[in-house]
Amino acid sequence: MSLFADRELAWMIGGILVFLSIASLIAWVLKGRARTESAQATVANLVARIRAWWAMVFVFGIAIATGGYGSLVMFAIVSFLAMREFMTLLPTRRADHRAMVWTFFLFLPAQYLFVAIGWYGMFALLIPVYAYLLLPSVQVLAGDTEDFLARTSRLQWVLMICVFCVSHAPALQMLDIPGYEGQGAKLLLFLVVVTQISDVLQYTVGKLFGKRKAVPTVSPNKTVEGYLGGGGLAVLIGTALWWATPFAPWQAALLSLVIVLAGIAGGLVMSAVKRDRQVKDFGALIPGHGGVLDRIDSLCFSAPLFFHLTRFFFT
Amino acid sequence: MLLERIVSACLRGLCRLFTGAQPRWLCDPRSLAPRVYFANHCSHLDTVVVWSTLPETLRERTRPVAARDYWGHGTVRRFIAERVFDALLIDRKAAEGAEQVEQHRQQTLDAMTAVLDSERSLILYPEGTRGSGSAVQPFRAGLYHLARARPGVPLVPVYLGNLARILPKGAALPVPMQGQVVFGPELRIAIGEDKHMFLERCRQAVLELAGGRA
Protein backbone atom coordinates (compact mmCIF):
# COMPACT_ATOMS: atom_id res chain seq x y z
CA MET A 1 0.00 0.00 0.00
CA SER A 2 3.02 2.24 -0.18
CA LEU A 3 3.11 5.24 -2.43
CA PHE A 4 6.05 3.84 -4.34
CA ALA A 5 4.68 0.36 -4.86
CA ASP A 6 1.44 1.49 -6.44
CA ARG A 7 1.77 3.42 -9.67
CA GLU A 8 -1.92 4.42 -9.76
CA LEU A 9 -1.62 5.98 -6.32
CA ALA A 10 1.45 7.91 -7.44
CA TRP A 11 -0.49 9.17 -10.48
CA MET A 12 -3.36 10.38 -8.31
CA ILE A 13 -1.06 12.25 -5.94
CA GLY A 14 0.89 13.64 -8.88
CA GLY A 15 -2.41 14.85 -10.38
CA ILE A 16 -3.32 16.65 -7.14
CA LEU A 17 0.09 18.36 -7.06
CA VAL A 18 -0.29 19.52 -10.69
CA PHE A 19 -3.81 20.78 -9.94
CA LEU A 20 -2.59 22.72 -6.91
CA SER A 21 0.33 24.17 -8.84
CA ILE A 22 -2.07 25.46 -11.49
CA ALA A 23 -4.27 26.94 -8.74
CA SER A 24 -1.25 28.68 -7.20
CA LEU A 25 -0.28 30.04 -10.62
CA ILE A 26 -3.79 31.41 -11.24
CA ALA A 27 -3.84 33.01 -7.79
CA TRP A 28 -0.47 34.60 -8.51
CA VAL A 29 -1.77 36.08 -11.77
CA LEU A 30 -4.98 37.29 -10.08
CA LYS A 31 -2.97 38.91 -7.30
CA GLY A 32 -1.36 41.27 -9.81
CA ARG A 33 -4.70 42.13 -11.37
CA ALA A 34 -6.89 42.79 -8.35
CA ARG A 35 -7.60 46.52 -8.23
CA THR A 36 -10.61 47.13 -6.01
CA GLU A 37 -10.45 46.53 -2.28
CA SER A 38 -13.04 43.75 -2.29
CA ALA A 39 -11.25 42.00 -5.15
CA GLN A 40 -7.99 42.18 -3.23
CA ALA A 41 -9.67 40.73 -0.15
CA THR A 42 -11.10 37.87 -2.22
CA VAL A 43 -7.70 37.15 -3.77
CA ALA A 44 -5.97 37.33 -0.37
CA ASN A 45 -8.45 34.78 0.94
CA LEU A 46 -7.88 32.64 -2.16
CA VAL A 47 -4.11 32.73 -1.60
CA ALA A 48 -4.58 31.76 2.05
CA ARG A 49 -6.88 28.92 1.05
CA ILE A 50 -4.48 27.55 -1.57
CA ARG A 51 -1.56 27.78 0.85
CA ALA A 52 -3.59 25.83 3.40
CA TRP A 53 -4.42 23.28 0.68
CA TRP A 54 -0.70 22.70 0.13
CA ALA A 55 -0.29 22.05 3.84
CA MET A 56 -3.32 19.74 3.97
CA VAL A 57 -2.18 17.80 0.89
CA PHE A 58 1.26 17.48 2.46
CA VAL A 59 -0.14 16.07 5.71
CA PHE A 60 -2.61 13.80 3.92
CA GLY A 61 0.07 12.67 1.47
CA ILE A 62 2.31 11.58 4.33
CA ALA A 63 -0.64 9.83 5.98
CA ILE A 64 -1.44 7.92 2.78
CA ALA A 65 2.21 7.13 2.06
CA THR A 66 2.76 5.60 5.51
CA GLY A 67 0.09 3.03 4.82
CA GLY A 68 -3.20 2.26 6.52
CA TYR A 69 -2.11 3.17 10.04
CA GLY A 70 -0.81 6.57 9.01
CA SER A 71 -4.14 7.68 7.61
CA LEU A 72 -5.92 6.09 10.58
CA VAL A 73 -3.92 8.20 13.03
CA MET A 74 -4.44 11.29 10.88
CA PHE A 75 -8.22 10.86 10.82
CA ALA A 76 -8.25 10.16 14.57
CA ILE A 77 -6.50 13.51 15.07
CA VAL A 78 -8.96 15.17 12.69
CA SER A 79 -11.84 13.70 14.72
CA PHE A 80 -10.26 14.99 17.91
CA LEU A 81 -9.79 18.52 16.56
CA ALA A 82 -13.27 18.59 15.02
CA MET A 83 -14.88 17.43 18.26
CA ARG A 84 -12.85 19.97 20.24
CA GLU A 85 -14.22 22.73 18.01
CA PHE A 86 -17.77 21.43 18.19
CA MET A 87 -17.80 20.93 21.97
CA THR A 88 -16.63 24.52 22.41
CA LEU A 89 -19.86 25.73 20.81
CA LEU A 90 -22.22 23.50 22.79
CA PRO A 91 -24.24 24.92 25.66
CA THR A 92 -23.26 22.19 28.10
CA ARG A 93 -23.67 22.07 31.86
CA ARG A 94 -21.39 20.94 34.66
CA ALA A 95 -23.28 17.62 34.81
CA ASP A 96 -22.22 16.80 31.24
CA HIS A 97 -18.53 16.89 32.06
CA ARG A 98 -18.02 13.19 32.72
CA ALA A 99 -19.93 12.11 29.60
CA MET A 100 -17.87 14.55 27.53
CA VAL A 101 -14.66 13.11 28.97
CA TRP A 102 -15.90 9.67 27.88
CA THR A 103 -16.54 10.81 24.32
CA PHE A 104 -12.96 12.05 24.01
CA PHE A 105 -11.03 9.47 25.95
CA LEU A 106 -13.09 6.31 25.54
CA PHE A 107 -15.26 6.40 22.44
CA LEU A 108 -12.93 8.27 20.10
CA PRO A 109 -9.89 6.00 20.64
CA ALA A 110 -12.07 2.85 20.77
CA GLN A 111 -13.74 3.66 17.45
CA TYR A 112 -10.38 4.05 15.70
CA LEU A 113 -9.03 0.97 17.46
CA PHE A 114 -11.86 -1.10 15.97
CA VAL A 115 -11.04 0.30 12.53
CA ALA A 116 -7.37 -0.57 13.09
CA ILE A 117 -8.05 -4.19 14.00
CA GLY A 118 -10.74 -4.45 11.32
CA TRP A 119 -13.57 -5.44 13.67
CA TYR A 120 -16.47 -4.34 11.51
CA GLY A 121 -19.26 -5.22 13.97
CA MET A 122 -17.94 -3.07 16.80
CA PHE A 123 -16.94 -0.33 14.38
CA ALA A 124 -20.53 -0.12 13.17
CA LEU A 125 -22.20 -0.49 16.60
CA LEU A 126 -19.95 1.15 19.17
CA ILE A 127 -21.38 4.65 18.83
CA PRO A 128 -24.95 4.03 17.58
CA VAL A 129 -25.59 1.42 20.30
CA TYR A 130 -23.10 1.46 23.16
CA ALA A 131 -22.32 5.18 23.30
CA TYR A 132 -25.97 5.93 22.57
CA LEU A 133 -27.04 4.16 25.73
CA LEU A 134 -24.02 4.77 27.94
CA LEU A 135 -23.68 8.53 27.54
CA PRO A 136 -27.18 9.46 28.77
CA SER A 137 -26.71 6.98 31.62
CA VAL A 138 -23.52 8.75 32.66
CA GLN A 139 -25.24 12.12 32.30
CA VAL A 140 -28.28 11.12 34.36
CA LEU A 141 -26.10 9.87 37.20
CA ALA A 142 -24.84 13.43 37.60
CA GLY A 143 -28.37 14.21 38.77
CA ASP A 144 -29.14 17.30 36.70
CA THR A 145 -32.34 16.96 34.64
CA GLU A 146 -32.48 20.54 33.38
CA ASP A 147 -32.66 20.55 29.57
CA PHE A 148 -31.77 16.85 29.69
CA LEU A 149 -33.08 15.62 26.34
CA ALA A 150 -31.44 18.46 24.44
CA ARG A 151 -28.15 18.05 26.31
CA THR A 152 -27.87 14.34 25.68
CA SER A 153 -28.99 14.72 22.05
CA ARG A 154 -26.32 17.31 21.35
CA LEU A 155 -23.61 15.10 22.75
CA GLN A 156 -24.78 12.14 20.64
CA TRP A 157 -24.89 14.28 17.57
CA VAL A 158 -21.38 15.63 18.02
CA LEU A 159 -19.99 12.14 18.57
CA MET A 160 -21.80 10.77 15.50
CA ILE A 161 -20.61 13.57 13.21
CA CYS A 162 -17.04 14.00 14.44
CA VAL A 163 -16.08 10.42 15.23
CA PHE A 164 -18.52 7.92 13.75
CA CYS A 165 -18.94 9.59 10.37
CA VAL A 166 -15.30 10.67 9.97
CA SER A 167 -13.99 7.21 10.88
CA HIS A 168 -15.72 5.78 7.79
CA ALA A 169 -13.08 7.44 5.60
CA PRO A 170 -10.05 5.47 6.89
CA ALA A 171 -12.32 2.42 7.36
CA LEU A 172 -12.52 2.17 3.54
CA GLN A 173 -9.14 0.49 3.81
CA MET A 174 -10.58 -2.43 5.74
CA LEU A 175 -13.01 -3.40 2.98
CA ASP A 176 -12.17 -6.68 1.23
CA ILE A 177 -12.93 -6.01 -2.40
CA PRO A 178 -12.14 -9.01 -4.66
CA GLY A 179 -9.29 -8.13 -7.02
CA TYR A 180 -8.56 -4.91 -5.12
CA GLU A 181 -6.81 -6.29 -2.03
CA GLY A 182 -4.42 -3.96 -0.29
CA GLN A 183 -5.35 -1.00 -2.46
CA GLY A 184 -7.80 0.69 -0.09
CA ALA A 185 -5.67 3.82 0.11
CA LYS A 186 -6.77 4.71 -3.43
CA LEU A 187 -10.41 4.30 -2.46
CA LEU A 188 -9.85 6.71 0.44
CA LEU A 189 -8.06 9.12 -1.85
CA PHE A 190 -10.92 8.87 -4.37
CA LEU A 191 -13.47 9.78 -1.69
CA VAL A 192 -11.42 12.69 -0.36
CA VAL A 193 -10.56 14.04 -3.83
CA VAL A 194 -14.15 13.96 -5.11
CA THR A 195 -15.53 15.45 -1.87
CA GLN A 196 -13.00 18.24 -1.65
CA ILE A 197 -12.80 19.05 -5.37
CA SER A 198 -16.58 19.34 -5.30
CA ASP A 199 -16.31 21.96 -2.53
CA VAL A 200 -13.56 23.81 -4.36
CA LEU A 201 -15.34 23.82 -7.72
CA GLN A 202 -18.68 24.84 -6.21
CA TYR A 203 -16.88 27.77 -4.61
CA THR A 204 -15.05 28.67 -7.81
CA VAL A 205 -18.00 28.34 -10.18
CA GLY A 206 -20.22 30.14 -7.66
CA LYS A 207 -17.75 33.05 -7.40
CA LEU A 208 -17.37 33.30 -11.19
CA PHE A 209 -20.89 32.67 -12.48
CA GLY A 210 -23.12 32.53 -9.39
CA LYS A 211 -26.35 34.52 -9.68
CA ARG A 212 -29.30 32.76 -8.06
CA LYS A 213 -28.95 32.14 -4.34
CA ALA A 214 -29.74 28.51 -3.61
CA VAL A 215 -30.50 28.61 0.13
CA PRO A 216 -30.28 32.25 1.26
CA THR A 217 -31.48 31.64 4.83
CA VAL A 218 -28.85 28.99 5.53
CA SER A 219 -25.80 29.80 3.45
CA PRO A 220 -26.06 33.04 1.45
CA ASN A 221 -22.91 32.37 -0.58
CA LYS A 222 -24.20 29.17 -2.15
CA THR A 223 -25.68 29.54 -5.62
CA VAL A 224 -27.59 27.28 -7.97
CA GLU A 225 -24.88 27.83 -10.60
CA GLY A 226 -22.17 26.82 -8.13
CA TYR A 227 -23.99 23.68 -7.10
CA LEU A 228 -24.78 22.54 -10.65
CA GLY A 229 -21.51 23.60 -12.29
CA GLY A 230 -19.15 22.67 -9.46
CA GLY A 231 -21.00 19.50 -8.53
CA GLY A 232 -21.25 18.45 -12.19
CA LEU A 233 -17.53 19.00 -12.77
CA ALA A 234 -16.72 17.04 -9.61
CA VAL A 235 -18.78 14.10 -10.89
CA LEU A 236 -16.84 14.27 -14.18
CA ILE A 237 -13.53 14.26 -12.31
CA GLY A 238 -14.68 11.35 -10.15
CA THR A 239 -15.73 9.44 -13.26
CA ALA A 240 -12.39 10.15 -14.91
CA LEU A 241 -10.65 8.56 -11.90
CA TRP A 242 -12.38 5.21 -12.35
CA TRP A 243 -9.09 3.50 -13.28
CA ALA A 244 -7.83 3.91 -9.73
CA THR A 245 -10.93 2.31 -8.20
CA PRO A 246 -12.61 -1.10 -8.37
CA PHE A 247 -15.51 0.55 -10.22
CA ALA A 248 -16.52 0.66 -13.88
CA PRO A 249 -16.77 4.24 -15.26
CA TRP A 250 -20.57 4.37 -14.90
CA GLN A 251 -20.32 3.07 -11.35
CA ALA A 252 -17.66 5.67 -10.52
CA ALA A 253 -19.99 8.32 -11.96
CA LEU A 254 -22.94 7.26 -9.81
CA LEU A 255 -20.82 7.01 -6.67
CA SER A 256 -19.30 10.42 -7.39
CA LEU A 257 -22.81 11.81 -7.70
CA VAL A 258 -23.70 10.35 -4.29
CA ILE A 259 -20.51 11.81 -2.80
CA VAL A 260 -21.25 15.25 -4.27
CA LEU A 261 -24.89 15.27 -3.12
CA ALA A 262 -23.97 14.06 0.37
CA GLY A 263 -21.25 16.68 0.53
CA ILE A 264 -23.70 19.44 -0.39
CA ALA A 265 -26.09 18.23 2.30
CA GLY A 266 -23.26 18.07 4.84
CA GLY A 267 -22.12 21.59 4.06
CA LEU A 268 -25.65 22.93 4.43
CA VAL A 269 -26.39 21.05 7.65
CA MET A 270 -23.18 22.26 9.27
CA SER A 271 -23.91 25.81 8.07
CA ALA A 272 -27.26 25.58 9.80
CA VAL A 273 -25.51 24.43 12.99
CA LYS A 274 -23.17 27.42 12.80
CA ARG A 275 -26.11 29.81 12.29
CA ASP A 276 -27.88 28.21 15.21
CA ARG A 277 -24.85 28.73 17.44
CA GLN A 278 -24.29 32.21 15.94
CA VAL A 279 -20.74 31.72 14.73
CA LYS A 280 -19.26 32.18 11.28
CA ASP A 281 -16.70 29.38 11.49
CA PHE A 282 -16.11 26.43 13.80
CA GLY A 283 -12.56 27.57 14.48
CA ALA A 284 -9.52 29.28 13.04
CA LEU A 285 -7.03 26.44 12.78
CA ILE A 286 -6.80 26.44 8.97
CA PRO A 287 -6.09 29.94 7.59
CA GLY A 288 -8.60 30.96 4.91
CA HIS A 289 -10.86 28.00 5.61
CA GLY A 290 -11.85 28.37 9.26
CA GLY A 291 -11.77 25.36 11.55
CA VAL A 292 -11.15 21.69 10.83
CA LEU A 293 -14.87 21.07 10.91
CA ASP A 294 -15.45 23.75 8.28
CA ARG A 295 -13.15 21.84 5.96
CA ILE A 296 -14.56 18.36 6.58
CA ASP A 297 -18.28 19.16 6.86
CA SER A 298 -18.99 17.60 3.46
CA LEU A 299 -16.75 14.60 4.18
CA CYS A 300 -18.72 13.84 7.36
CA PHE A 301 -21.74 13.13 5.17
CA SER A 302 -20.10 11.60 2.12
CA ALA A 303 -17.79 9.13 3.91
CA PRO A 304 -20.42 6.88 5.56
CA LEU A 305 -22.59 6.77 2.42
CA PHE A 306 -19.67 5.98 0.14
CA PHE A 307 -18.39 3.36 2.60
CA HIS A 308 -21.68 1.51 2.87
CA LEU A 309 -22.55 1.65 -0.84
CA THR A 310 -19.11 0.30 -1.70
CA ARG A 311 -19.36 -2.35 0.99
CA PHE A 312 -22.83 -3.43 -0.14
CA PHE A 313 -22.16 -3.64 -3.86
CA PHE A 314 -18.49 -4.55 -4.10
CA THR A 315 -17.58 -6.85 -1.20
CA MET B 1 17.38 20.94 34.77
CA LEU B 2 16.63 18.43 32.04
CA LEU B 3 13.64 17.01 33.88
CA GLU B 4 12.20 20.51 34.43
CA ARG B 5 12.56 21.25 30.73
CA ILE B 6 10.87 18.01 29.71
CA VAL B 7 7.98 18.52 32.13
CA SER B 8 7.67 22.12 31.01
CA ALA B 9 7.47 21.14 27.33
CA CYS B 10 4.94 18.37 28.09
CA LEU B 11 2.76 20.72 30.10
CA ARG B 12 2.75 23.30 27.34
CA GLY B 13 1.98 20.62 24.74
CA LEU B 14 -0.90 19.21 26.77
CA CYS B 15 -2.20 22.70 27.43
CA ARG B 16 -2.19 23.38 23.70
CA LEU B 17 -3.95 20.07 23.01
CA PHE B 18 -6.68 20.49 25.62
CA THR B 19 -7.32 24.22 25.42
CA GLY B 20 -6.04 25.16 21.96
CA ALA B 21 -5.22 28.42 23.68
CA GLN B 22 -3.67 31.08 21.49
CA PRO B 23 -3.08 34.33 23.37
CA ARG B 24 -4.46 37.64 22.14
CA TRP B 25 -2.28 40.58 23.14
CA LEU B 26 -3.62 44.09 23.67
CA CYS B 27 -0.40 45.18 25.37
CA ASP B 28 3.21 44.72 24.26
CA PRO B 29 4.16 41.03 24.54
CA ARG B 30 7.84 41.89 24.22
CA SER B 31 8.12 44.28 27.17
CA LEU B 32 10.56 42.79 29.67
CA ALA B 33 9.77 45.20 32.51
CA PRO B 34 8.16 43.54 35.55
CA ARG B 35 4.36 43.42 35.48
CA VAL B 36 1.52 42.10 37.53
CA TYR B 37 -0.79 39.90 35.46
CA PHE B 38 -4.15 39.49 37.17
CA ALA B 39 -6.76 37.08 35.84
CA ASN B 40 -10.19 35.70 36.58
CA HIS B 41 -9.92 32.36 38.35
CA CYS B 42 -12.17 29.45 37.46
CA SER B 43 -10.03 26.36 36.97
CA HIS B 44 -6.82 24.66 38.02
CA LEU B 45 -5.83 25.15 34.39
CA ASP B 46 -5.66 28.94 34.78
CA THR B 47 -2.04 29.09 35.89
CA VAL B 48 -0.89 26.53 33.32
CA VAL B 49 -2.67 28.39 30.53
CA VAL B 50 -1.38 31.88 31.37
CA TRP B 51 2.10 30.55 32.03
CA SER B 52 2.26 28.49 28.83
CA THR B 53 0.87 31.19 26.56
CA LEU B 54 3.48 33.74 27.67
CA PRO B 55 6.38 34.05 25.21
CA GLU B 56 9.44 32.21 26.49
CA THR B 57 11.39 35.36 27.39
CA LEU B 58 8.50 36.54 29.56
CA ARG B 59 7.73 33.11 30.98
CA GLU B 60 11.25 32.81 32.36
CA ARG B 61 10.84 35.99 34.34
CA THR B 62 7.28 35.48 35.53
CA ARG B 63 6.26 33.80 38.80
CA PRO B 64 2.65 32.67 39.32
CA VAL B 65 1.26 33.23 42.79
CA ALA B 66 -0.25 29.94 43.92
CA ALA B 67 -2.00 28.66 47.01
CA ARG B 68 0.27 26.56 49.20
CA ASP B 69 -2.66 24.41 50.37
CA TYR B 70 -3.13 23.10 46.80
CA TRP B 71 0.17 23.44 44.97
CA GLY B 72 2.37 22.67 47.98
CA HIS B 73 0.87 19.21 48.42
CA GLY B 74 1.98 16.00 46.71
CA THR B 75 5.33 15.32 45.07
CA VAL B 76 4.20 15.95 41.48
CA ARG B 77 2.21 19.11 42.18
CA ARG B 78 5.00 20.48 44.31
CA PHE B 79 7.59 19.70 41.68
CA ILE B 80 5.54 21.47 39.03
CA ALA B 81 4.82 24.47 41.24
CA GLU B 82 8.32 24.97 42.57
CA ARG B 83 10.60 23.74 39.83
CA VAL B 84 8.61 24.26 36.62
CA PHE B 85 6.40 27.28 37.32
CA ASP B 86 8.78 28.71 39.91
CA ALA B 87 5.58 29.65 41.72
CA LEU B 88 5.40 31.93 44.71
CA LEU B 89 3.50 29.77 47.17
CA ILE B 90 1.44 31.67 49.68
CA ASP B 91 -0.78 30.63 52.58
CA ARG B 92 -4.40 31.41 51.90
CA LYS B 93 -5.56 30.53 55.38
CA ALA B 94 -5.24 33.67 57.46
CA ALA B 95 -4.08 33.16 61.02
CA GLU B 96 -6.37 33.78 63.99
CA GLY B 97 -6.54 37.18 65.62
CA ALA B 98 -6.32 40.65 64.14
CA GLU B 99 -2.63 41.06 64.81
CA GLN B 100 -1.69 37.80 63.14
CA VAL B 101 -3.94 38.58 60.18
CA GLU B 102 -2.14 41.87 59.66
CA GLN B 103 1.22 40.17 60.00
CA HIS B 104 0.24 37.50 57.48
CA ARG B 105 -0.94 40.12 55.02
CA GLN B 106 2.31 42.03 55.38
CA GLN B 107 4.37 38.87 54.82
CA THR B 108 2.45 38.00 51.66
CA LEU B 109 2.81 41.55 50.37
CA ASP B 110 6.55 41.58 51.13
CA ALA B 111 7.01 38.31 49.28
CA MET B 112 5.26 39.72 46.23
CA THR B 113 7.06 43.07 46.19
CA ALA B 114 10.36 41.21 46.57
CA VAL B 115 9.60 39.38 43.30
CA LEU B 116 8.81 42.64 41.50
CA ASP B 117 11.95 44.26 42.93
CA SER B 118 14.03 41.44 41.46
CA GLU B 119 12.76 42.49 37.99
CA ARG B 120 10.33 39.62 37.66
CA SER B 121 6.59 39.57 36.99
CA LEU B 122 3.72 38.01 38.93
CA ILE B 123 0.53 36.21 37.91
CA LEU B 124 -2.25 36.46 40.48
CA TYR B 125 -5.96 35.86 40.88
CA PRO B 126 -7.61 38.67 42.85
CA GLU B 127 -10.80 36.66 43.26
CA GLY B 128 -8.83 34.55 45.68
CA THR B 129 -10.61 31.32 44.92
CA ARG B 130 -11.96 29.58 41.85
CA GLY B 131 -15.42 30.68 40.81
CA SER B 132 -17.96 28.71 38.79
CA GLY B 133 -16.78 30.34 35.59
CA SER B 134 -20.10 32.05 34.95
CA ALA B 135 -19.23 35.29 36.74
CA VAL B 136 -16.16 37.13 38.00
CA GLN B 137 -16.32 37.50 41.80
CA PRO B 138 -15.46 40.79 43.56
CA PHE B 139 -11.70 41.29 43.85
CA ARG B 140 -9.90 40.99 47.16
CA ALA B 141 -7.74 43.78 48.51
CA GLY B 142 -4.37 42.12 47.85
CA LEU B 143 -4.12 43.61 44.36
CA TYR B 144 -4.80 47.09 45.79
CA HIS B 145 -2.11 46.78 48.46
CA LEU B 146 0.38 45.49 45.92
CA ALA B 147 -0.45 48.31 43.48
CA ARG B 148 -0.03 50.87 46.30
CA ALA B 149 3.28 49.35 47.35
CA ARG B 150 4.67 49.47 43.78
CA PRO B 151 2.62 52.09 41.92
CA GLY B 152 5.06 52.20 38.99
CA VAL B 153 4.61 48.57 38.05
CA PRO B 154 2.05 48.14 35.25
CA LEU B 155 -0.92 45.89 35.91
CA VAL B 156 -2.14 43.69 33.05
CA PRO B 157 -5.71 42.37 33.15
CA VAL B 158 -5.98 38.85 31.75
CA TYR B 159 -9.24 37.25 30.70
CA LEU B 160 -9.45 33.46 30.71
CA GLY B 161 -12.45 32.10 28.86
CA ASN B 162 -14.01 28.63 28.75
CA LEU B 163 -11.47 27.06 31.12
CA ALA B 164 -14.15 26.31 33.71
CA ARG B 165 -15.85 24.11 31.11
CA ILE B 166 -12.61 22.38 30.19
CA LEU B 167 -11.67 21.52 33.79
CA PRO B 168 -14.38 22.55 36.23
CA LYS B 169 -14.07 22.49 39.99
CA GLY B 170 -14.00 18.94 41.25
CA ALA B 171 -13.31 17.27 37.89
CA ALA B 172 -10.25 15.07 37.49
CA LEU B 173 -9.97 14.99 33.71
CA PRO B 174 -10.28 17.86 31.23
CA VAL B 175 -12.59 17.97 28.21
CA PRO B 176 -10.66 19.39 25.25
CA MET B 177 -12.20 22.66 24.12
CA GLN B 178 -11.09 25.94 22.69
CA GLY B 179 -10.08 28.27 25.52
CA GLN B 180 -9.48 31.99 25.41
CA VAL B 181 -6.57 33.98 26.79
CA VAL B 182 -6.63 37.75 26.35
CA PHE B 183 -3.90 39.97 27.74
CA GLY B 184 -5.45 43.42 28.11
CA PRO B 185 -3.90 46.90 28.00
CA GLU B 186 -1.70 47.89 30.95
CA LEU B 187 -3.23 49.94 33.73
CA ARG B 188 -1.91 51.62 36.88
CA ILE B 189 -3.31 52.80 40.17
CA ALA B 190 -4.06 56.52 40.30
CA ILE B 191 -2.74 58.67 43.11
CA GLY B 192 -5.14 58.53 46.02
CA GLU B 193 -7.53 56.17 44.21
CA ASP B 194 -10.16 54.64 46.48
CA LYS B 195 -9.68 50.96 47.25
CA HIS B 196 -13.12 49.80 46.16
CA MET B 197 -13.14 51.92 43.06
CA PHE B 198 -9.71 50.66 42.05
CA LEU B 199 -10.63 47.02 42.60
CA GLU B 200 -13.88 47.44 40.69
CA ARG B 201 -12.01 49.19 37.85
CA CYS B 202 -9.61 46.22 37.65
CA ARG B 203 -12.49 43.76 37.69
CA GLN B 204 -14.24 45.64 34.88
CA ALA B 205 -10.97 45.64 32.92
CA VAL B 206 -11.00 41.82 33.01
CA LEU B 207 -14.70 41.66 32.14
CA GLU B 208 -14.27 44.01 29.18
CA LEU B 209 -11.78 41.58 27.62
CA ALA B 210 -14.46 38.90 27.64
CA GLY B 211 -16.15 40.77 24.79
CA GLY B 212 -19.66 39.96 25.97
CA ARG B 213 -18.82 36.32 26.48
CA ALA B 214 -18.24 36.11 30.21
Chai-1 contact restraints between the chains, C-beta under 6 A:
chainA,res_idxA,chainB,res_idxB,connection_type,confidence,min_distance_angstrom,max_distance_angstrom,comment,restraint_id
A,R84,B,P176,contact,1.0,0.0,6.0,A-B,restraint_1
A,R84,B,M177,contact,1.0,0.0,6.0,A-B,restraint_2
A,M87,B,M177,contact,1.0,0.0,6.0,A-B,restraint_3
A,T88,B,M177,contact,1.0,0.0,6.0,A-B,restraint_4
A,T88,B,Q178,contact,1.0,0.0,6.0,A-B,restraint_5
A,R94,B,P168,contact,1.0,0.0,6.0,A-B,restraint_6
A,H97,B,P168,contact,1.0,0.0,6.0,A-B,restraint_7
A,H97,B,A171,contact,1.0,0.0,6.0,A-B,restraint_8
A,M100,B,V175,contact,1.0,0.0,6.0,A-B,restraint_9
A,V101,B,L173,contact,1.0,0.0,6.0,A-B,restraint_10
A,V101,B,V175,contact,1.0,0.0,6.0,A-B,restraint_11
A,F104,B,P176,contact,1.0,0.0,6.0,A-B,restraint_12
